[in-house]
Amino acid sequence: MGKICVITGRRPVKGSIINRKGQTKKSGGIGTHVTSITKRKFRPNLQRVRIRMANGGTKRVWVSVKALKAGLVQKA
C-alpha cells in the first residue's frame, strides 16, 4: 500500500528538477537556459501513529505531520 495520509489524503506528487545555466539578465547576463530536466517526487511527511477510533479502539495508520500539528487526530 502506498504511503497516503488517512486524514488529509496527502500523497506523493510528481515534479521536476530543472537545471539552469548562465548569468541572469538581472545580473547583467544574457539570461539563463535550461540544460536538463530530471523527474522527481515530492513526498509528504508521514508518521506511523496509533490513533483513537470513534468506537473507542485504536489503530495504527499513516498520518501527515500537518494533520498531527493541526490536532485533526487523537493520538492513543
PyMOL Python script that loads the backbone (N, CA, C, O; Angstrom):
from pymol import cmd

cmd.read_pdbstr("""\
ATOM      1  N   MET A   1       0.837  -1.178   0.000  1.00  0.00           N
ATOM      2  CA  MET A   1       0.000   0.000   0.000  1.00  0.00           C
ATOM      3  C   MET A   1       0.886   1.246   0.000  1.00  0.00           C
ATOM      4  O   MET A   1       1.885   1.303   0.716  1.00  0.00           O
ATOM      5  N   GLY A   2       0.518   2.233  -0.798  1.00  0.00           N
ATOM      6  CA  GLY A   2       1.283   3.468  -0.868  1.00  0.00           C
ATOM      7  C   GLY A   2       1.133   4.281   0.394  1.00  0.00           C
ATOM      8  O   GLY A   2       0.178   4.114   1.152  1.00  0.00           O
ATOM      9  N   LYS A   3       2.078   5.154   0.608  1.00  0.00           N
ATOM     10  CA  LYS A   3       2.031   5.986   1.808  1.00  0.00           C
ATOM     11  C   LYS A   3       1.148   7.201   1.549  1.00  0.00           C
ATOM     12  O   LYS A   3       1.574   8.184   0.942  1.00  0.00           O
ATOM     13  N   ILE A   4      -0.080   7.109   2.020  1.00  0.00           N
ATOM     14  CA  ILE A   4      -1.077   8.165   1.861  1.00  0.00           C
ATOM     15  C   ILE A   4      -1.631   8.485   3.240  1.00  0.00           C
ATOM     16  O   ILE A   4      -1.925   7.577   4.017  1.00  0.00           O
ATOM     17  N   CYS A   5      -1.775   9.769   3.550  1.00  0.00           N
ATOM     18  CA  CYS A   5      -2.342  10.178   4.835  1.00  0.00           C
ATOM     19  C   CYS A   5      -3.821   9.800   4.869  1.00  0.00           C
ATOM     20  O   CYS A   5      -4.575  10.140   3.957  1.00  0.00           O
ATOM     21  N   VAL A   6      -4.235   9.090   5.935  1.00  0.00           N
ATOM     22  CA  VAL A   6      -5.626   8.648   6.032  1.00  0.00           C
ATOM     23  C   VAL A   6      -6.557   9.799   6.403  1.00  0.00           C
ATOM     24  O   VAL A   6      -7.767   9.692   6.204  1.00  0.00           O
ATOM     25  N   ILE A   7      -6.025  10.888   6.933  1.00  0.00           N
ATOM     26  CA  ILE A   7      -6.855  12.022   7.350  1.00  0.00           C
ATOM     27  C   ILE A   7      -7.003  13.036   6.219  1.00  0.00           C
ATOM     28  O   ILE A   7      -8.122  13.369   5.827  1.00  0.00           O
ATOM     29  N   THR A   8      -5.881  13.529   5.694  1.00  0.00           N
ATOM     30  CA  THR A   8      -5.920  14.596   4.694  1.00  0.00           C
ATOM     31  C   THR A   8      -5.859  14.085   3.261  1.00  0.00           C
ATOM     32  O   THR A   8      -6.197  14.824   2.337  1.00  0.00           O
ATOM     33  N   GLY A   9      -5.434  12.833   3.050  1.00  0.00           N
ATOM     34  CA  GLY A   9      -5.327  12.291   1.699  1.00  0.00           C
ATOM     35  C   GLY A   9      -4.076  12.729   0.953  1.00  0.00           C
ATOM     36  O   GLY A   9      -3.971  12.555  -0.261  1.00  0.00           O
ATOM     37  N   ARG A  10      -3.121  13.304   1.697  1.00  0.00           N
ATOM     38  CA  ARG A  10      -1.871  13.725   1.055  1.00  0.00           C
ATOM     39  C   ARG A  10      -1.133  12.507   0.531  1.00  0.00           C
ATOM     40  O   ARG A  10      -1.085  11.466   1.186  1.00  0.00           O
ATOM     41  N   ARG A  11      -0.556  12.646  -0.664  1.00  0.00           N
ATOM     42  CA  ARG A  11       0.168  11.552  -1.305  1.00  0.00           C
ATOM     43  C   ARG A  11       1.345  12.113  -2.071  1.00  0.00           C
ATOM     44  O   ARG A  11       1.403  13.320  -2.304  1.00  0.00           O
ATOM     45  N   PRO A  12       2.292  11.268  -2.472  1.00  0.00           N
ATOM     46  CA  PRO A  12       3.410  11.772  -3.272  1.00  0.00           C
ATOM     47  C   PRO A  12       2.913  12.343  -4.600  1.00  0.00           C
ATOM     48  O   PRO A  12       2.019  11.781  -5.232  1.00  0.00           O
ATOM     49  N   VAL A  13       3.504  13.469  -5.017  1.00  0.00           N
ATOM     50  CA  VAL A  13       3.160  14.074  -6.302  1.00  0.00           C
ATOM     51  C   VAL A  13       4.418  14.175  -7.146  1.00  0.00           C
ATOM     52  O   VAL A  13       5.524  14.282  -6.618  1.00  0.00           O
ATOM     53  N   LYS A  14       4.242  14.140  -8.465  1.00  0.00           N
ATOM     54  CA  LYS A  14       5.375  14.191  -9.382  1.00  0.00           C
ATOM     55  C   LYS A  14       5.786  15.625  -9.654  1.00  0.00           C
ATOM     56  O   LYS A  14       4.966  16.544  -9.633  1.00  0.00           O
ATOM     57  N   GLY A  15       7.062  15.793  -9.906  1.00  0.00           N
ATOM     58  CA  GLY A  15       7.592  17.112 -10.220  1.00  0.00           C
ATOM     59  C   GLY A  15       8.881  16.978 -11.000  1.00  0.00           C
ATOM     60  O   GLY A  15       9.198  15.903 -11.508  1.00  0.00           O
ATOM     61  N   SER A  16       9.622  18.061 -11.097  1.00  0.00           N
ATOM     62  CA  SER A  16      10.862  18.077 -11.866  1.00  0.00           C
ATOM     63  C   SER A  16      11.934  18.875 -11.152  1.00  0.00           C
ATOM     64  O   SER A  16      11.653  19.830 -10.427  1.00  0.00           O
ATOM     65  N   ILE A  17      13.188  18.452 -11.379  1.00  0.00           N
ATOM     66  CA  ILE A  17      14.351  19.251 -11.015  1.00  0.00           C
ATOM     67  C   ILE A  17      14.799  19.915 -12.310  1.00  0.00           C
ATOM     68  O   ILE A  17      15.145  19.227 -13.270  1.00  0.00           O
ATOM     69  N   ILE A  18      14.797  21.236 -12.346  1.00  0.00           N
ATOM     70  CA  ILE A  18      15.164  21.960 -13.558  1.00  0.00           C
ATOM     71  C   ILE A  18      16.528  22.609 -13.331  1.00  0.00           C
ATOM     72  O   ILE A  18      16.671  23.485 -12.478  1.00  0.00           O
ATOM     73  N   ASN A  19      17.529  22.172 -14.100  1.00  0.00           N
ATOM     74  CA  ASN A  19      18.870  22.744 -14.013  1.00  0.00           C
ATOM     75  C   ASN A  19      19.011  23.852 -15.051  1.00  0.00           C
ATOM     76  O   ASN A  19      18.707  23.674 -16.231  1.00  0.00           O
ATOM     77  N   ARG A  20      19.485  25.007 -14.568  1.00  0.00           N
ATOM     78  CA  ARG A  20      19.668  26.154 -15.456  1.00  0.00           C
ATOM     79  C   ARG A  20      21.129  26.585 -15.437  1.00  0.00           C
ATOM     80  O   ARG A  20      21.822  26.421 -14.433  1.00  0.00           O
ATOM     81  N   LYS A  21      21.586  27.133 -16.550  1.00  0.00           N
ATOM     82  CA  LYS A  21      22.968  27.564 -16.673  1.00  0.00           C
ATOM     83  C   LYS A  21      22.999  28.949 -17.287  1.00  0.00           C
ATOM     84  O   LYS A  21      22.192  29.259 -18.164  1.00  0.00           O
ATOM     85  N   GLY A  22      23.918  29.784 -16.837  1.00  0.00           N
ATOM     86  CA  GLY A  22      24.069  31.120 -17.392  1.00  0.00           C
ATOM     87  C   GLY A  22      23.788  32.193 -16.363  1.00  0.00           C
ATOM     88  O   GLY A  22      23.207  31.926 -15.312  1.00  0.00           O
ATOM     89  N   GLN A  23      24.200  33.390 -16.669  1.00  0.00           N
ATOM     90  CA  GLN A  23      24.011  34.526 -15.779  1.00  0.00           C
ATOM     91  C   GLN A  23      22.662  35.181 -16.080  1.00  0.00           C
ATOM     92  O   GLN A  23      22.291  35.360 -17.240  1.00  0.00           O
ATOM     93  N   THR A  24      21.939  35.533 -15.027  1.00  0.00           N
ATOM     94  CA  THR A  24      20.616  36.119 -15.201  1.00  0.00           C
ATOM     95  C   THR A  24      20.718  37.502 -15.837  1.00  0.00           C
ATOM     96  O   THR A  24      21.743  38.177 -15.743  1.00  0.00           O
ATOM     97  N   LYS A  25      19.628  37.903 -16.487  1.00  0.00           N
ATOM     98  CA  LYS A  25      19.586  39.237 -17.092  1.00  0.00           C
ATOM     99  C   LYS A  25      19.688  40.318 -16.029  1.00  0.00           C
ATOM    100  O   LYS A  25      20.272  41.379 -16.247  1.00  0.00           O
ATOM    101  N   LYS A  26      19.099  40.017 -14.858  1.00  0.00           N
ATOM    102  CA  LYS A  26      19.132  40.967 -13.745  1.00  0.00           C
ATOM    103  C   LYS A  26      20.572  41.257 -13.312  1.00  0.00           C
ATOM    104  O   LYS A  26      20.893  42.365 -12.881  1.00  0.00           O
ATOM    105  N   SER A  27      21.437  40.234 -13.435  1.00  0.00           N
ATOM    106  CA  SER A  27      22.839  40.381 -13.029  1.00  0.00           C
ATOM    107  C   SER A  27      23.737  40.866 -14.163  1.00  0.00           C
ATOM    108  O   SER A  27      24.951  40.967 -13.987  1.00  0.00           O
ATOM    109  N   GLY A  28      23.151  41.170 -15.337  1.00  0.00           N
ATOM    110  CA  GLY A  28      23.943  41.687 -16.445  1.00  0.00           C
ATOM    111  C   GLY A  28      24.271  40.668 -17.505  1.00  0.00           C
ATOM    112  O   GLY A  28      25.037  40.966 -18.421  1.00  0.00           O
ATOM    113  N   GLY A  29      23.712  39.461 -17.413  1.00  0.00           N
ATOM    114  CA  GLY A  29      23.979  38.446 -18.410  1.00  0.00           C
ATOM    115  C   GLY A  29      22.936  38.439 -19.517  1.00  0.00           C
ATOM    116  O   GLY A  29      22.124  39.358 -19.631  1.00  0.00           O
ATOM    117  N   ILE A  30      22.970  37.380 -20.337  1.00  0.00           N
ATOM    118  CA  ILE A  30      22.009  37.280 -21.438  1.00  0.00           C
ATOM    119  C   ILE A  30      20.820  36.389 -21.072  1.00  0.00           C
ATOM    120  O   ILE A  30      19.936  36.156 -21.896  1.00  0.00           O
ATOM    121  N   GLY A  31      20.805  35.895 -19.834  1.00  0.00           N
ATOM    122  CA  GLY A  31      19.681  35.079 -19.377  1.00  0.00           C
ATOM    123  C   GLY A  31      20.078  33.638 -19.167  1.00  0.00           C
ATOM    124  O   GLY A  31      21.065  33.164 -19.730  1.00  0.00           O
ATOM    125  N   THR A  32      19.302  32.940 -18.349  1.00  0.00           N
ATOM    126  CA  THR A  32      19.601  31.539 -18.069  1.00  0.00           C
ATOM    127  C   THR A  32      18.915  30.642 -19.090  1.00  0.00           C
ATOM    128  O   THR A  32      17.909  31.015 -19.692  1.00  0.00           O
ATOM    129  N   HIS A  33      19.483  29.446 -19.272  1.00  0.00           N
ATOM    130  CA  HIS A  33      18.941  28.470 -20.207  1.00  0.00           C
ATOM    131  C   HIS A  33      18.805  27.130 -19.496  1.00  0.00           C
ATOM    132  O   HIS A  33      19.653  26.761 -18.683  1.00  0.00           O
ATOM    133  N   VAL A  34      17.747  26.412 -19.802  1.00  0.00           N
ATOM    134  CA  VAL A  34      17.506  25.102 -19.199  1.00  0.00           C
ATOM    135  C   VAL A  34      18.455  24.098 -19.836  1.00  0.00           C
ATOM    136  O   VAL A  34      18.487  23.957 -21.058  1.00  0.00           O
ATOM    137  N   THR A  35      19.239  23.389 -18.996  1.00  0.00           N
ATOM    138  CA  THR A  35      20.189  22.409 -19.518  1.00  0.00           C
ATOM    139  C   THR A  35      19.682  20.985 -19.348  1.00  0.00           C
ATOM    140  O   THR A  35      19.989  20.124 -20.172  1.00  0.00           O
ATOM    141  N   SER A  36      18.901  20.714 -18.282  1.00  0.00           N
ATOM    142  CA  SER A  36      18.354  19.367 -18.115  1.00  0.00           C
ATOM    143  C   SER A  36      17.150  19.409 -17.188  1.00  0.00           C
ATOM    144  O   SER A  36      17.042  20.275 -16.321  1.00  0.00           O
ATOM    145  N   ILE A  37      16.255  18.463 -17.387  1.00  0.00           N
ATOM    146  CA  ILE A  37      15.077  18.313 -16.532  1.00  0.00           C
ATOM    147  C   ILE A  37      15.051  16.859 -16.070  1.00  0.00           C
ATOM    148  O   ILE A  37      15.057  15.937 -16.885  1.00  0.00           O
ATOM    149  N   THR A  38      15.022  16.665 -14.750  1.00  0.00           N
ATOM    150  CA  THR A  38      15.006  15.326 -14.161  1.00  0.00           C
ATOM    151  C   THR A  38      13.725  15.160 -13.360  1.00  0.00           C
ATOM    152  O   THR A  38      13.339  16.046 -12.599  1.00  0.00           O
ATOM    153  N   LYS A  39      13.071  14.020 -13.536  1.00  0.00           N
ATOM    154  CA  LYS A  39      11.846  13.749 -12.794  1.00  0.00           C
ATOM    155  C   LYS A  39      12.166  13.446 -11.334  1.00  0.00           C
ATOM    156  O   LYS A  39      13.206  12.866 -11.025  1.00  0.00           O
ATOM    157  N   ARG A  40      11.250  13.849 -10.430  1.00  0.00           N
ATOM    158  CA  ARG A  40      11.404  13.585  -9.006  1.00  0.00           C
ATOM    159  C   ARG A  40      10.032  13.471  -8.376  1.00  0.00           C
ATOM    160  O   ARG A  40       9.014  13.688  -9.033  1.00  0.00           O
ATOM    161  N   LYS A  41      10.013  13.121  -7.079  1.00  0.00           N
ATOM    162  CA  LYS A  41       8.760  13.027  -6.334  1.00  0.00           C
ATOM    163  C   LYS A  41       8.818  13.925  -5.112  1.00  0.00           C
ATOM    164  O   LYS A  41       9.844  14.002  -4.436  1.00  0.00           O
ATOM    165  N   PHE A  42       7.719  14.600  -4.834  1.00  0.00           N
ATOM    166  CA  PHE A  42       7.564  15.357  -3.600  1.00  0.00           C
ATOM    167  C   PHE A  42       6.776  14.459  -2.656  1.00  0.00           C
ATOM    168  O   PHE A  42       5.600  14.187  -2.897  1.00  0.00           O
ATOM    169  N   ARG A  43       7.417  13.995  -1.580  1.00  0.00           N
ATOM    170  CA  ARG A  43       6.769  13.067  -0.653  1.00  0.00           C
ATOM    171  C   ARG A  43       6.289  13.803   0.591  1.00  0.00           C
ATOM    172  O   ARG A  43       7.017  14.635   1.133  1.00  0.00           O
ATOM    173  N   PRO A  44       5.063  13.509   1.058  1.00  0.00           N
ATOM    174  CA  PRO A  44       4.573  14.157   2.275  1.00  0.00           C
ATOM    175  C   PRO A  44       5.289  13.611   3.496  1.00  0.00           C
ATOM    176  O   PRO A  44       5.793  12.488   3.478  1.00  0.00           O
ATOM    177  N   ASN A  45       5.335  14.406   4.560  1.00  0.00           N
ATOM    178  CA  ASN A  45       5.972  13.996   5.808  1.00  0.00           C
ATOM    179  C   ASN A  45       4.955  13.171   6.603  1.00  0.00           C
ATOM    180  O   ASN A  45       4.133  13.718   7.338  1.00  0.00           O
ATOM    181  N   LEU A  46       5.028  11.852   6.441  1.00  0.00           N
ATOM    182  CA  LEU A  46       4.077  10.955   7.098  1.00  0.00           C
ATOM    183  C   LEU A  46       4.723  10.250   8.281  1.00  0.00           C
ATOM    184  O   LEU A  46       5.896   9.881   8.235  1.00  0.00           O
ATOM    185  N   GLN A  47       3.946  10.070   9.334  1.00  0.00           N
ATOM    186  CA  GLN A  47       4.384   9.347  10.526  1.00  0.00           C
ATOM    187  C   GLN A  47       3.382   8.244  10.806  1.00  0.00           C
ATOM    188  O   GLN A  47       2.179   8.424  10.619  1.00  0.00           O
ATOM    189  N   ARG A  48       3.880   7.105  11.255  1.00  0.00           N
ATOM    190  CA  ARG A  48       3.001   5.984  11.593  1.00  0.00           C
ATOM    191  C   ARG A  48       2.655   6.108  13.072  1.00  0.00           C
ATOM    192  O   ARG A  48       3.507   5.901  13.935  1.00  0.00           O
ATOM    193  N   VAL A  49       1.397   6.448  13.360  1.00  0.00           N
ATOM    194  CA  VAL A  49       0.980   6.685  14.740  1.00  0.00           C
ATOM    195  C   VAL A  49      -0.255   5.849  15.061  1.00  0.00           C
ATOM    196  O   VAL A  49      -1.008   5.446  14.175  1.00  0.00           O
ATOM    197  N   ARG A  50      -0.438   5.603  16.359  1.00  0.00           N
ATOM    198  CA  ARG A  50      -1.641   4.925  16.833  1.00  0.00           C
ATOM    199  C   ARG A  50      -2.674   5.993  17.143  1.00  0.00           C
ATOM    200  O   ARG A  50      -2.418   6.902  17.933  1.00  0.00           O
ATOM    201  N   ILE A  51      -3.842   5.885  16.521  1.00  0.00           N
ATOM    202  CA  ILE A  51      -4.891   6.874  16.756  1.00  0.00           C
ATOM    203  C   ILE A  51      -6.082   6.205  17.428  1.00  0.00           C
ATOM    204  O   ILE A  51      -6.286   4.996  17.313  1.00  0.00           O
ATOM    205  N   ARG A  52      -6.848   7.004  18.119  1.00  0.00           N
ATOM    206  CA  ARG A  52      -8.043   6.517  18.791  1.00  0.00           C
ATOM    207  C   ARG A  52      -9.207   6.596  17.815  1.00  0.00           C
ATOM    208  O   ARG A  52      -9.466   7.649  17.233  1.00  0.00           O
ATOM    209  N   MET A  53      -9.912   5.471  17.635  1.00  0.00           N
ATOM    210  CA  MET A  53     -11.043   5.409  16.717  1.00  0.00           C
ATOM    211  C   MET A  53     -12.308   5.935  17.404  1.00  0.00           C
ATOM    212  O   MET A  53     -12.331   6.129  18.620  1.00  0.00           O
ATOM    213  N   ALA A  54     -13.350   6.161  16.616  1.00  0.00           N
ATOM    214  CA  ALA A  54     -14.613   6.671  17.148  1.00  0.00           C
ATOM    215  C   ALA A  54     -15.292   5.659  18.070  1.00  0.00           C
ATOM    216  O   ALA A  54     -15.986   6.041  19.012  1.00  0.00           O
ATOM    217  N   ASN A  55     -15.089   4.362  17.795  1.00  0.00           N
ATOM    218  CA  ASN A  55     -15.730   3.328  18.610  1.00  0.00           C
ATOM    219  C   ASN A  55     -14.940   3.003  19.881  1.00  0.00           C
ATOM    220  O   ASN A  55     -15.325   2.112  20.638  1.00  0.00           O
ATOM    221  N   GLY A  56     -13.834   3.722  20.118  1.00  0.00           N
ATOM    222  CA  GLY A  56     -13.044   3.521  21.330  1.00  0.00           C
ATOM    223  C   GLY A  56     -11.798   2.676  21.138  1.00  0.00           C
ATOM    224  O   GLY A  56     -10.958   2.620  22.036  1.00  0.00           O
ATOM    225  N   GLY A  57     -11.652   2.015  19.997  1.00  0.00           N
ATOM    226  CA  GLY A  57     -10.483   1.195  19.733  1.00  0.00           C
ATOM    227  C   GLY A  57      -9.310   2.025  19.235  1.00  0.00           C
ATOM    228  O   GLY A  57      -9.429   3.235  19.044  1.00  0.00           O
ATOM    229  N   THR A  58      -8.174   1.363  19.026  1.00  0.00           N
ATOM    230  CA  THR A  58      -7.000   2.039  18.485  1.00  0.00           C
ATOM    231  C   THR A  58      -6.590   1.377  17.185  1.00  0.00           C
ATOM    232  O   THR A  58      -6.850   0.194  16.964  1.00  0.00           O
ATOM    233  N   LYS A  59      -5.943   2.157  16.323  1.00  0.00           N
ATOM    234  CA  LYS A  59      -5.498   1.648  15.036  1.00  0.00           C
ATOM    235  C   LYS A  59      -4.206   2.356  14.680  1.00  0.00           C
ATOM    236  O   LYS A  59      -4.047   3.539  14.981  1.00  0.00           O
ATOM    237  N   ARG A  60      -3.280   1.653  14.044  1.00  0.00           N
ATOM    238  CA  ARG A  60      -2.008   2.230  13.630  1.00  0.00           C
ATOM    239  C   ARG A  60      -2.112   2.606  12.155  1.00  0.00           C
ATOM    240  O   ARG A  60      -2.342   1.745  11.306  1.00  0.00           O
ATOM    241  N   VAL A  61      -1.942   3.890  11.853  1.00  0.00           N
ATOM    242  CA  VAL A  61      -2.117   4.382  10.489  1.00  0.00           C
ATOM    243  C   VAL A  61      -1.035   5.413  10.163  1.00  0.00           C
ATOM    244  O   VAL A  61      -0.330   5.900  11.046  1.00  0.00           O
ATOM    245  N   TRP A  62      -0.923   5.735   8.855  1.00  0.00           N
ATOM    246  CA  TRP A  62      -0.015   6.779   8.384  1.00  0.00           C
ATOM    247  C   TRP A  62      -0.754   8.109   8.412  1.00  0.00           C
ATOM    248  O   TRP A  62      -1.822   8.247   7.817  1.00  0.00           O
ATOM    249  N   VAL A  63      -0.173   9.092   9.112  1.00  0.00           N
ATOM    250  CA  VAL A  63      -0.792  10.414   9.245  1.00  0.00           C
ATOM    251  C   VAL A  63       0.261  11.468   8.921  1.00  0.00           C
ATOM    252  O   VAL A  63       1.413  11.347   9.339  1.00  0.00           O
ATOM    253  N   SER A  64      -0.131  12.503   8.178  1.00  0.00           N
ATOM    254  CA  SER A  64       0.803  13.589   7.862  1.00  0.00           C
ATOM    255  C   SER A  64       1.032  14.441   9.106  1.00  0.00           C
ATOM    256  O   SER A  64       0.161  14.560   9.967  1.00  0.00           O
ATOM    257  N   VAL A  65       2.215  15.029   9.179  1.00  0.00           N
ATOM    258  CA  VAL A  65       2.573  15.860  10.321  1.00  0.00           C
ATOM    259  C   VAL A  65       1.686  17.104  10.365  1.00  0.00           C
ATOM    260  O   VAL A  65       1.401  17.625  11.443  1.00  0.00           O
ATOM    261  N   LYS A  66       1.256  17.574   9.212  1.00  0.00           N
ATOM    262  CA  LYS A  66       0.370  18.732   9.163  1.00  0.00           C
ATOM    263  C   LYS A  66      -0.944  18.439   9.887  1.00  0.00           C
ATOM    264  O   LYS A  66      -1.482  19.306  10.576  1.00  0.00           O
ATOM    265  N   ALA A  67      -1.465  17.206   9.730  1.00  0.00           N
ATOM    266  CA  ALA A  67      -2.698  16.813  10.420  1.00  0.00           C
ATOM    267  C   ALA A  67      -2.450  16.660  11.913  1.00  0.00           C
ATOM    268  O   ALA A  67      -3.315  17.004  12.718  1.00  0.00           O
ATOM    269  N   LEU A  68      -1.273  16.142  12.300  1.00  0.00           N
ATOM    270  CA  LEU A  68      -0.946  15.996  13.703  1.00  0.00           C
ATOM    271  C   LEU A  68      -0.841  17.350  14.394  1.00  0.00           C
ATOM    272  O   LEU A  68      -1.368  17.537  15.491  1.00  0.00           O
ATOM    273  N   LYS A  69      -0.146  18.309  13.738  1.00  0.00           N
ATOM    274  CA  LYS A  69       0.023  19.635  14.328  1.00  0.00           C
ATOM    275  C   LYS A  69      -1.306  20.380  14.444  1.00  0.00           C
ATOM    276  O   LYS A  69      -1.525  21.138  15.388  1.00  0.00           O
ATOM    277  N   ALA A  70      -2.192  20.152  13.469  1.00  0.00           N
ATOM    278  CA  ALA A  70      -3.487  20.834  13.478  1.00  0.00           C
ATOM    279  C   ALA A  70      -4.463  20.232  14.475  1.00  0.00           C
ATOM    280  O   ALA A  70      -5.520  20.806  14.740  1.00  0.00           O
ATOM    281  N   GLY A  71      -4.105  19.059  15.036  1.00  0.00           N
ATOM    282  CA  GLY A  71      -4.970  18.425  16.007  1.00  0.00           C
ATOM    283  C   GLY A  71      -6.142  17.696  15.382  1.00  0.00           C
ATOM    284  O   GLY A  71      -7.178  17.537  16.026  1.00  0.00           O
ATOM    285  N   LEU A  72      -6.005  17.246  14.137  1.00  0.00           N
ATOM    286  CA  LEU A  72      -7.101  16.551  13.463  1.00  0.00           C
ATOM    287  C   LEU A  72      -7.260  15.111  13.929  1.00  0.00           C
ATOM    288  O   LEU A  72      -8.291  14.490  13.669  1.00  0.00           O
ATOM    289  N   VAL A  73      -6.246  14.566  14.620  1.00  0.00           N
ATOM    290  CA  VAL A  73      -6.322  13.186  15.104  1.00  0.00           C
ATOM    291  C   VAL A  73      -6.053  13.167  16.604  1.00  0.00           C
ATOM    292  O   VAL A  73      -5.358  14.029  17.142  1.00  0.00           O
ATOM    293  N   GLN A  74      -6.617  12.173  17.254  1.00  0.00           N
ATOM    294  CA  GLN A  74      -6.407  11.960  18.681  1.00  0.00           C
ATOM    295  C   GLN A  74      -5.445  10.797  18.849  1.00  0.00           C
ATOM    296  O   GLN A  74      -5.803   9.651  18.581  1.00  0.00           O
ATOM    297  N   LYS A  75      -4.216  11.083  19.295  1.00  0.00           N
ATOM    298  CA  LYS A  75      -3.226  10.016  19.460  1.00  0.00           C
ATOM    299  C   LYS A  75      -3.589   9.160  20.670  1.00  0.00           C
ATOM    300  O   LYS A  75      -4.048   9.661  21.696  1.00  0.00           O
ATOM    301  N   ALA A  76      -3.368   7.848  20.519  1.00  0.00           N
ATOM    302  CA  ALA A  76      -3.673   6.918  21.607  1.00  0.00           C
ATOM    303  C   ALA A  76      -2.445   6.673  22.461  1.00  0.00           C
ATOM    304  O   ALA A  76      -2.507   5.916  23.429  1.00  0.00           O
TER     305      ALA A  76
END
""", "prot")
cmd.dss("prot")
cmd.show_as("cartoon", "prot")
cmd.util.cbc("prot")
cmd.orient("prot")
